[in-house]
Amino acid sequence: MWSKSYSKTVAGLKAEQVWAVWENINQWHLWQPDIEYATIEGEFQAGTFFTLKPKGGPRVKIELIEVVPCKRFTDLTRFPGAKMYGSHEFMVHGDALEIRTTMSIEGPLSFLWKKVVAQDIANGMPEQTESLINKVRNG
């Protein structure tokens, strides 16, 4: 299994504010410059699927497999021979909020999907986190 994490701690943000932006999947394209659109097929809860269309890439169907409101969610993308997980967590440290994203991939063809997809996503985690913070702060 391959895994990479990025974490940033920010003062003055509340988990509820960040959660409101994360769970609004249909608006992700407004703050994530690397996607054309994302649409959810139901509520933001475990077992629900959403579709994401990265710029320059094919549409991908993703399942929410764990959702703990205002704390964390994990999504799963299935590829032939591999599964990719995106874990998004919020931890409160006094008046600061730590935002952590972890991408991991497993399976017999994980080496291929890491090279084709997962590594680029992982490399973009700092920019995505900054975009999320800016969206929360600026609306």
VMD Tcl script that builds the backbone (N, CA, C; Angstrom):
set m [mol new atoms 417]
animate dup $m
set s [atomselect $m all]
$s set {name element resname resid chain x y z} {
  {N N MET 1 A 0.843 -1.178 0.000}
  {CA C MET 1 A 0.000 0.000 0.000}
  {C C MET 1 A 0.888 1.242 0.000}
  {N N TRP 2 A 0.494 2.236 -0.780}
  {CA C TRP 2 A 1.173 3.524 -0.837}
  {C C TRP 2 A 0.258 4.555 -0.190}
  {N N SER 3 A 0.848 5.499 0.539}
  {CA C SER 3 A 0.055 6.518 1.220}
  {C C SER 3 A 0.870 7.802 1.325}
  {N N LYS 4 A 0.172 8.935 1.237}
  {CA C LYS 4 A 0.815 10.238 1.419}
  {C C LYS 4 A -0.194 11.167 2.085}
  {N N SER 5 A 0.281 11.926 3.085}
  {CA C SER 5 A -0.588 12.840 3.825}
  {C C SER 5 A -0.073 14.268 3.735}
  {N N TYR 6 A -1.010 15.197 3.907}
  {CA C TYR 6 A -0.675 16.611 4.032}
  {C C TYR 6 A -1.558 17.177 5.140}
  {N N SER 7 A -0.970 17.993 5.986}
  {CA C SER 7 A -1.701 18.558 7.113}
  {C C SER 7 A -1.342 20.028 7.265}
  {N N LYS 8 A -2.351 20.818 7.634}
  {CA C LYS 8 A -2.120 22.239 7.918}
  {C C LYS 8 A -3.012 22.636 9.081}
  {N N THR 9 A -2.436 23.376 10.023}
  {CA C THR 9 A -3.191 23.871 11.171}
  {C C THR 9 A -3.411 25.368 10.981}
  {N N VAL 10 A -4.678 25.784 11.146}
  {CA C VAL 10 A -5.077 27.161 10.873}
  {C C VAL 10 A -5.866 27.699 12.063}
  {N N ALA 11 A -5.528 28.897 12.497}
  {CA C ALA 11 A -6.270 29.546 13.574}
  {C C ALA 11 A -7.513 30.227 13.014}
  {N N GLY 12 A -8.551 30.272 13.832}
  {CA C GLY 12 A -9.738 31.039 13.470}
  {C C GLY 12 A -10.752 30.326 12.592}
  {N N LEU 13 A -10.566 29.069 12.286}
  {CA C LEU 13 A -11.555 28.317 11.512}
  {C C LEU 13 A -12.241 27.313 12.424}
  {N N LYS 14 A -13.516 27.127 12.194}
  {CA C LYS 14 A -14.293 26.133 12.924}
  {C C LYS 14 A -14.536 24.930 12.022}
  {N N ALA 15 A -14.561 23.752 12.634}
  {CA C ALA 15 A -14.807 22.522 11.874}
  {C C ALA 15 A -16.120 22.607 11.108}
  {N N GLU 16 A -17.135 23.224 11.697}
  {CA C GLU 16 A -18.441 23.337 11.039}
  {C C GLU 16 A -18.365 24.156 9.758}
  {N N GLN 17 A -17.529 25.185 9.757}
  {CA C GLN 17 A -17.354 26.016 8.558}
  {C C GLN 17 A -16.707 25.212 7.435}
  {N N VAL 18 A -15.665 24.483 7.775}
  {CA C VAL 18 A -14.951 23.681 6.776}
  {C C VAL 18 A -15.857 22.562 6.282}
  {N N TRP 19 A -16.566 21.933 7.206}
  {CA C TRP 19 A -17.460 20.836 6.840}
  {C C TRP 19 A -18.521 21.305 5.842}
  {N N ALA 20 A -19.071 22.497 6.053}
  {CA C ALA 20 A -20.109 23.019 5.162}
  {C C ALA 20 A -19.604 23.139 3.724}
  {N N VAL 21 A -18.335 23.480 3.562}
  {CA C VAL 21 A -17.751 23.570 2.219}
  {C C VAL 21 A -17.499 22.164 1.668}
  {N N TRP 22 A -16.948 21.275 2.486}
  {CA C TRP 22 A -16.652 19.920 2.014}
  {C C TRP 22 A -17.904 19.165 1.601}
  {N N GLU 23 A -18.973 19.258 2.392}
  {CA C GLU 23 A -20.149 18.445 2.083}
  {C C GLU 23 A -20.956 18.991 0.901}
  {N N ASN 24 A -20.652 20.185 0.448}
  {CA C ASN 24 A -21.346 20.769 -0.695}
  {C C ASN 24 A -20.603 20.394 -1.981}
  {N N ILE 25 A -20.639 19.123 -2.310}
  {CA C ILE 25 A -19.877 18.580 -3.435}
  {C C ILE 25 A -20.217 19.272 -4.751}
  {N N ASN 26 A -21.471 19.635 -4.951}
  {CA C ASN 26 A -21.878 20.267 -6.210}
  {C C ASN 26 A -21.201 21.622 -6.441}
  {N N GLN 27 A -20.580 22.176 -5.410}
  {CA C GLN 27 A -19.899 23.473 -5.531}
  {C C GLN 27 A -18.368 23.348 -5.490}
  {N N TRP 28 A -17.856 22.133 -5.470}
  {CA C TRP 28 A -16.401 21.964 -5.379}
  {C C TRP 28 A -15.645 22.653 -6.507}
  {N N HIS 29 A -16.245 22.693 -7.693}
  {CA C HIS 29 A -15.545 23.310 -8.830}
  {C C HIS 29 A -15.290 24.803 -8.613}
  {N N LEU 30 A -16.024 25.432 -7.693}
  {CA C LEU 30 A -15.844 26.856 -7.429}
  {C C LEU 30 A -14.563 27.155 -6.651}
  {N N TRP 31 A -14.043 26.167 -5.946}
  {CA C TRP 31 A -12.831 26.421 -5.158}
  {C C TRP 31 A -11.694 25.443 -5.451}
  {N N GLN 32 A -11.955 24.405 -6.231}
  {CA C GLN 32 A -10.891 23.480 -6.626}
  {C C GLN 32 A -10.583 23.694 -8.108}
  {N N PRO 33 A -9.496 24.373 -8.413}
  {CA C PRO 33 A -9.205 24.743 -9.801}
  {C C PRO 33 A -8.888 23.567 -10.721}
  {N N ASP 34 A -8.673 22.377 -10.170}
  {CA C ASP 34 A -8.293 21.237 -10.998}
  {C C ASP 34 A -9.473 20.351 -11.401}
  {N N ILE 35 A -10.707 20.751 -11.061}
  {CA C ILE 35 A -11.863 19.949 -11.471}
  {C C ILE 35 A -12.847 20.776 -12.281}
  {N N GLU 36 A -13.493 20.108 -13.237}
  {CA C GLU 36 A -14.535 20.758 -14.034}
  {C C GLU 36 A -15.851 20.792 -13.269}
  {N N TYR 37 A -16.203 19.659 -12.651}
  {CA C TYR 37 A -17.426 19.599 -11.845}
  {C C TYR 37 A -17.394 18.378 -10.949}
  {N N ALA 38 A -18.278 18.402 -9.967}
  {CA C ALA 38 A -18.537 17.256 -9.104}
  {C C ALA 38 A -20.029 17.301 -8.775}
  {N N THR 39 A -20.674 16.148 -8.795}
  {CA C THR 39 A -22.097 16.062 -8.471}
  {C C THR 39 A -22.332 14.868 -7.555}
  {N N ILE 40 A -23.204 15.055 -6.589}
  {CA C ILE 40 A -23.515 13.985 -5.645}
  {C C ILE 40 A -24.897 13.434 -5.956}
  {N N GLU 41 A -25.061 12.128 -5.745}
  {CA C GLU 41 A -26.308 11.437 -6.052}
  {C C GLU 41 A -27.082 11.119 -4.781}
  {N N GLY 42 A -27.215 12.059 -3.878}
  {CA C GLY 42 A -27.923 11.839 -2.622}
  {C C GLY 42 A -27.307 12.673 -1.521}
  {N N GLU 43 A -27.493 12.215 -0.291}
  {CA C GLU 43 A -26.977 12.927 0.880}
  {C C GLU 43 A -25.485 12.643 1.064}
  {N N PHE 44 A -24.818 13.537 1.751}
  {CA C PHE 44 A -23.404 13.369 2.082}
  {C C PHE 44 A -23.323 12.424 3.271}
  {N N GLN 45 A -23.355 11.117 2.959}
  {CA C GLN 45 A -23.323 10.078 3.987}
  {C C GLN 45 A -22.695 8.824 3.411}
  {N N ALA 46 A -22.255 7.932 4.289}
  {CA C ALA 46 A -21.635 6.689 3.845}
  {C C ALA 46 A -22.594 5.931 2.938}
  {N N GLY 47 A -22.058 5.383 1.859}
  {CA C GLY 47 A -22.850 4.632 0.890}
  {C C GLY 47 A -23.310 5.448 -0.303}
  {N N THR 48 A -23.157 6.763 -0.238}
  {CA C THR 48 A -23.553 7.640 -1.334}
  {C C THR 48 A -22.401 7.773 -2.325}
  {N N PHE 49 A -22.743 7.835 -3.610}
  {CA C PHE 49 A -21.756 8.012 -4.672}
  {C C PHE 49 A -21.791 9.447 -5.185}
  {N N PHE 50 A -20.642 9.917 -5.639}
  {CA C PHE 50 A -20.592 11.187 -6.357}
  {C C PHE 50 A -19.698 11.020 -7.577}
  {N N THR 51 A -19.896 11.888 -8.541}
  {CA C THR 51 A -19.113 11.876 -9.773}
  {C C THR 51 A -18.222 13.105 -9.781}
  {N N LEU 52 A -16.965 12.910 -10.135}
  {CA C LEU 52 A -16.007 14.001 -10.216}
  {C C LEU 52 A -15.366 13.975 -11.594}
  {N N LYS 53 A -15.263 15.135 -12.214}
  {CA C LYS 53 A -14.644 15.260 -13.540}
  {C C LYS 53 A -13.434 16.171 -13.413}
  {N N PRO 54 A -12.220 15.589 -13.332}
  {CA C PRO 54 A -11.026 16.429 -13.286}
  {C C PRO 54 A -10.776 17.090 -14.643}
  {N N LYS 55 A -10.168 18.267 -14.614}
  {CA C LYS 55 A -9.813 18.926 -15.867}
  {C C LYS 55 A -8.814 18.048 -16.611}
  {N N GLY 56 A -9.126 17.767 -17.861}
  {CA C GLY 56 A -8.246 16.961 -18.692}
  {C C GLY 56 A -8.327 15.467 -18.431}
  {N N GLY 57 A -9.266 15.042 -17.611}
  {CA C GLY 57 A -9.375 13.620 -17.295}
  {C C GLY 57 A -10.798 13.113 -17.445}
  {N N PRO 58 A -10.986 11.802 -17.310}
  {CA C PRO 58 A -12.323 11.215 -17.431}
  {C C PRO 58 A -13.128 11.374 -16.150}
  {N N ARG 59 A -14.445 11.278 -16.271}
  {CA C ARG 59 A -15.327 11.269 -15.099}
  {C C ARG 59 A -15.004 10.054 -14.247}
  {N N VAL 60 A -15.098 10.235 -12.936}
  {CA C VAL 60 A -14.809 9.158 -12.001}
  {C C VAL 60 A -15.964 9.059 -11.007}
  {N N LYS 61 A -16.417 7.838 -10.752}
  {CA C LYS 61 A -17.463 7.609 -9.757}
  {C C LYS 61 A -16.779 7.236 -8.440}
  {N N ILE 62 A -17.134 7.954 -7.377}
  {CA C ILE 62 A -16.480 7.816 -6.078}
  {C C ILE 62 A -17.546 7.550 -5.022}
  {N N GLU 63 A -17.232 6.670 -4.082}
  {CA C GLU 63 A -18.173 6.337 -3.008}
  {C C GLU 63 A -17.688 6.919 -1.688}
  {N N LEU 64 A -18.606 7.530 -0.946}
  {CA C LEU 64 A -18.318 7.928 0.426}
  {C C LEU 64 A -18.445 6.677 1.285}
  {N N ILE 65 A -17.362 6.254 1.930}
  {CA C ILE 65 A -17.428 5.014 2.705}
  {C C ILE 65 A -17.443 5.260 4.211}
  {N N GLU 66 A -17.047 6.448 4.643}
  {CA C GLU 66 A -17.140 6.817 6.051}
  {C C GLU 66 A -17.419 8.307 6.131}
  {N N VAL 67 A -18.403 8.687 6.930}
  {CA C VAL 67 A -18.730 10.094 7.124}
  {C C VAL 67 A -19.049 10.307 8.606}
  {N N VAL 68 A -18.244 11.125 9.257}
  {CA C VAL 68 A -18.481 11.533 10.636}
  {C C VAL 68 A -18.552 13.059 10.601}
  {N N PRO 69 A -19.767 13.628 10.616}
  {CA C PRO 69 A -19.926 15.075 10.429}
  {C C PRO 69 A -19.000 15.914 11.313}
  {N N CYS 70 A -18.406 16.903 10.668}
  {CA C CYS 70 A -17.507 17.874 11.302}
  {C C CYS 70 A -16.242 17.260 11.880}
  {N N LYS 71 A -15.941 16.007 11.501}
  {CA C LYS 71 A -14.719 15.359 11.971}
  {C C LYS 71 A -13.924 14.748 10.822}
  {N N ARG 72 A -14.582 13.899 10.001}
  {CA C ARG 72 A -13.837 13.238 8.920}
  {C C ARG 72 A -14.786 12.583 7.924}
  {N N PHE 73 A -14.240 12.392 6.731}
  {CA C PHE 73 A -14.892 11.527 5.751}
  {C C PHE 73 A -13.825 10.854 4.912}
  {N N THR 74 A -14.188 9.673 4.400}
  {CA C THR 74 A -13.287 8.913 3.546}
  {C C THR 74 A -14.039 8.528 2.288}
  {N N ASP 75 A -13.385 8.715 1.152}
  {CA C ASP 75 A -13.990 8.310 -0.119}
  {C C ASP 75 A -13.152 7.215 -0.756}
  {N N LEU 76 A -13.797 6.455 -1.629}
  {CA C LEU 76 A -13.170 5.314 -2.290}
  {C C LEU 76 A -13.412 5.395 -3.787}
  {N N THR 77 A -12.318 5.305 -4.544}
  {CA C THR 77 A -12.383 5.220 -5.993}
  {C C THR 77 A -11.855 3.858 -6.387}
  {N N ARG 78 A -12.646 3.135 -7.164}
  {CA C ARG 78 A -12.232 1.798 -7.599}
  {C C ARG 78 A -11.682 1.865 -9.021}
  {N N PHE 79 A -10.485 1.315 -9.176}
  {CA C PHE 79 A -9.849 1.180 -10.480}
  {C C PHE 79 A -9.647 -0.306 -10.748}
  {N N PRO 80 A -9.501 -0.711 -11.997}
  {CA C PRO 80 A -9.166 -2.116 -12.249}
  {C C PRO 80 A -7.869 -2.481 -11.508}
  {N N GLY 81 A -7.951 -3.406 -10.583}
  {CA C GLY 81 A -6.779 -3.869 -9.866}
  {C C GLY 81 A -6.307 -2.997 -8.727}
  {N N ALA 82 A -7.071 -1.976 -8.354}
  {CA C ALA 82 A -6.638 -1.107 -7.252}
  {C C ALA 82 A -7.820 -0.339 -6.668}
  {N N LYS 83 A -7.654 0.073 -5.410}
  {CA C LYS 83 A -8.607 0.936 -4.731}
  {C C LYS 83 A -7.841 2.131 -4.184}
  {N N MET 84 A -8.397 3.333 -4.419}
  {CA C MET 84 A -7.780 4.554 -3.926}
  {C C MET 84 A -8.699 5.185 -2.891}
  {N N TYR 85 A -8.117 5.528 -1.745}
  {CA C TYR 85 A -8.873 6.124 -0.649}
  {C C TYR 85 A -8.416 7.558 -0.442}
  {N N GLY 86 A -9.371 8.443 -0.213}
  {CA C GLY 86 A -9.094 9.817 0.183}
  {C C GLY 86 A -9.680 10.030 1.562}
  {N N SER 87 A -8.833 10.291 2.535}
  {CA C SER 87 A -9.278 10.513 3.907}
  {C C SER 87 A -9.100 11.991 4.236}
  {N N HIS 88 A -10.159 12.601 4.741}
  {CA C HIS 88 A -10.170 14.036 5.042}
  {C C HIS 88 A -10.581 14.190 6.498}
  {N N GLU 89 A -9.693 14.783 7.306}
  {CA C GLU 89 A -9.933 14.864 8.745}
  {C C GLU 89 A -9.777 16.291 9.247}
  {N N PHE 90 A -10.523 16.592 10.317}
  {CA C PHE 90 A -10.429 17.880 10.993}
  {C C PHE 90 A -10.209 17.602 12.475}
  {N N MET 91 A -9.157 18.179 13.056}
  {CA C MET 91 A -8.876 18.023 14.467}
  {C C MET 91 A -8.758 19.399 15.101}
  {N N VAL 92 A -9.482 19.604 16.190}
  {CA C VAL 92 A -9.464 20.881 16.899}
  {C C VAL 92 A -8.312 20.875 17.893}
  {N N HIS 93 A -7.517 21.946 17.855}
  {CA C HIS 93 A -6.405 22.152 18.790}
  {C C HIS 93 A -6.578 23.543 19.395}
  {N N GLY 94 A -7.347 23.639 20.465}
  {CA C GLY 94 A -7.626 24.944 21.072}
  {C C GLY 94 A -8.451 25.794 20.125}
  {N N ASP 95 A -7.901 26.956 19.720}
  {CA C ASP 95 A -8.627 27.821 18.778}
  {C C ASP 95 A -8.178 27.599 17.335}
  {N N ALA 96 A -7.423 26.539 17.116}
  {CA C ALA 96 A -6.940 26.235 15.767}
  {C C ALA 96 A -7.550 24.918 15.287}
  {N N LEU 97 A -7.589 24.784 13.974}
  {CA C LEU 97 A -8.142 23.588 13.350}
  {C C LEU 97 A -7.080 22.980 12.439}
  {N N GLU 98 A -6.815 21.708 12.636}
  {CA C GLU 98 A -5.894 20.994 11.759}
  {C C GLU 98 A -6.710 20.302 10.676}
  {N N ILE 99 A -6.331 20.533 9.435}
  {CA C ILE 99 A -6.975 19.912 8.274}
  {C C ILE 99 A -5.959 18.941 7.688}
  {N N ARG 100 A -6.316 17.648 7.647}
  {CA C ARG 100 A -5.394 16.634 7.142}
  {C C ARG 100 A -6.060 15.833 6.028}
  {N N THR 101 A -5.342 15.666 4.952}
  {CA C THR 101 A -5.797 14.832 3.845}
  {C C THR 101 A -4.758 13.742 3.620}
  {N N THR 102 A -5.239 12.510 3.454}
  {CA C THR 102 A -4.367 11.379 3.183}
  {C C THR 102 A -4.895 10.636 1.965}
  {N N MET 103 A -4.035 10.439 1.000}
  {CA C MET 103 A -4.368 9.616 -0.163}
  {C C MET 103 A -3.623 8.302 -0.016}
  {N N SER 104 A -4.331 7.198 -0.269}
  {CA C SER 104 A -3.684 5.892 -0.236}
  {C C SER 104 A -4.246 5.030 -1.352}
  {N N ILE 105 A -3.443 4.085 -1.767}
  {CA C ILE 105 A -3.870 3.204 -2.854}
  {C C ILE 105 A -3.330 1.805 -2.577}
  {N N GLU 106 A -4.178 0.799 -2.842}
  {CA C GLU 106 A -3.791 -0.583 -2.597}
  {C C GLU 106 A -4.329 -1.475 -3.700}
  {N N GLY 107 A -3.749 -2.640 -3.813}
  {CA C GLY 107 A -4.175 -3.612 -4.812}
  {C C GLY 107 A -3.034 -3.987 -5.734}
  {N N PRO 108 A -3.211 -5.064 -6.510}
  {CA C PRO 108 A -2.128 -5.563 -7.356}
  {C C PRO 108 A -1.653 -4.575 -8.424}
  {N N LEU 109 A -2.522 -3.669 -8.868}
  {CA C LEU 109 A -2.105 -2.674 -9.865}
  {C C LEU 109 A -1.959 -1.273 -9.262}
  {N N SER 110 A -1.773 -1.224 -7.941}
  {CA C SER 110 A -1.659 0.083 -7.286}
  {C C SER 110 A -0.459 0.880 -7.800}
  {N N PHE 111 A 0.632 0.199 -8.155}
  {CA C PHE 111 A 1.808 0.900 -8.690}
  {C C PHE 111 A 1.448 1.688 -9.948}
  {N N LEU 112 A 0.591 1.122 -10.784}
  {CA C LEU 112 A 0.176 1.790 -12.016}
  {C C LEU 112 A -0.716 2.990 -11.711}
  {N N TRP 113 A -1.741 2.782 -10.881}
  {CA C TRP 113 A -2.693 3.844 -10.571}
  {C C TRP 113 A -2.059 4.932 -9.720}
  {N N LYS 114 A -1.043 4.585 -8.939}
  {CA C LYS 114 A -0.294 5.616 -8.214}
  {C C LYS 114 A 0.345 6.559 -9.216}
  {N N LYS 115 A 0.991 5.984 -10.213}
  {CA C LYS 115 A 1.694 6.791 -11.222}
  {C C LYS 115 A 0.718 7.600 -12.080}
  {N N VAL 116 A -0.406 6.999 -12.462}
  {CA C VAL 116 A -1.356 7.636 -13.377}
  {C C VAL 116 A -2.248 8.662 -12.679}
  {N N VAL 117 A -2.638 8.400 -11.419}
  {CA C VAL 117 A -3.640 9.241 -10.758}
  {C C VAL 117 A -3.205 9.725 -9.372}
  {N N ALA 118 A -2.920 8.796 -8.475}
  {CA C ALA 118 A -2.786 9.124 -7.055}
  {C C ALA 118 A -1.655 10.102 -6.749}
  {N N GLN 119 A -0.513 9.960 -7.405}
  {CA C GLN 119 A 0.615 10.846 -7.113}
  {C C GLN 119 A 0.277 12.297 -7.448}
  {N N ASP 120 A -0.398 12.529 -8.568}
  {CA C ASP 120 A -0.793 13.899 -8.927}
  {C C ASP 120 A -1.762 14.482 -7.913}
  {N N ILE 121 A -2.716 13.670 -7.470}
  {CA C ILE 121 A -3.667 14.143 -6.457}
  {C C ILE 121 A -2.917 14.491 -5.177}
  {N N ALA 122 A -2.032 13.600 -4.749}
  {CA C ALA 122 A -1.255 13.847 -3.533}
  {C C ALA 122 A -0.402 15.103 -3.664}
  {N N ASN 123 A 0.214 15.305 -4.809}
  {CA C ASN 123 A 1.029 16.505 -5.021}
  {C C ASN 123 A 0.203 17.774 -4.954}
  {N N GLY 124 A -1.087 17.679 -5.251}
  {CA C GLY 124 A -1.971 18.846 -5.224}
  {C C GLY 124 A -2.625 19.111 -3.880}
  {N N MET 125 A -2.363 18.272 -2.880}
  {CA C MET 125 A -3.026 18.447 -1.575}
  {C C MET 125 A -2.727 19.790 -0.911}
  {N N PRO 126 A -1.499 20.313 -0.940}
  {CA C PRO 126 A -1.276 21.639 -0.337}
  {C C PRO 126 A -2.110 22.732 -1.001}
  {N N GLU 127 A -2.161 22.746 -2.334}
  {CA C GLU 127 A -2.947 23.756 -3.045}
  {C C GLU 127 A -4.437 23.584 -2.760}
  {N N GLN 128 A -4.905 22.338 -2.737}
  {CA C GLN 128 A -6.319 22.091 -2.450}
  {C C GLN 128 A -6.677 22.578 -1.045}
  {N N THR 129 A -5.800 22.326 -0.086}
  {CA C THR 129 A -6.049 22.765 1.291}
  {C C THR 129 A -6.106 24.281 1.372}
  {N N GLU 130 A -5.198 24.966 0.689}
  {CA C GLU 130 A -5.221 26.435 0.669}
  {C C GLU 130 A -6.507 26.954 0.026}
  {N N SER 131 A -6.941 26.318 -1.058}
  {CA C SER 131 A -8.183 26.722 -1.720}
  {C C SER 131 A -9.372 26.530 -0.799}
  {N N LEU 132 A -9.386 25.431 -0.052}
  {CA C LEU 132 A -10.452 25.165 0.907}
  {C C LEU 132 A -10.477 26.250 1.990}
  {N N ILE 133 A -9.326 26.565 2.536}
  {CA C ILE 133 A -9.234 27.589 3.576}
  {C C ILE 133 A -9.721 28.932 3.046}
  {N N ASN 134 A -9.282 29.292 1.839}
  {CA C ASN 134 A -9.724 30.564 1.226}
  {C C ASN 134 A -11.228 30.581 1.003}
  {N N LYS 135 A -11.798 29.476 0.574}
  {CA C LYS 135 A -13.251 29.395 0.339}
  {C C LYS 135 A -13.994 29.577 1.669}
  {N N VAL 136 A -13.514 28.946 2.716}
  {CA C VAL 136 A -14.166 29.077 4.033}
  {C C VAL 136 A -14.084 30.517 4.517}
  {N N ARG 137 A -12.929 31.131 4.382}
  {CA C ARG 137 A -12.740 32.500 4.881}
  {C C ARG 137 A -13.459 33.564 4.055}
  {N N ASN 138 A -13.503 33.349 2.740}
  {CA C ASN 138 A -14.032 34.391 1.848}
  {C C ASN 138 A -15.413 34.088 1.281}
  {N N GLY 139 A -15.949 32.935 1.626}
  {CA C GLY 139 A -17.289 32.590 1.153}
  {C C GLY 139 A -17.399 32.160 -0.250}
}
mol reanalyze $m
mol bondsrecalc $m
mol representation Tube
mol addrep $m
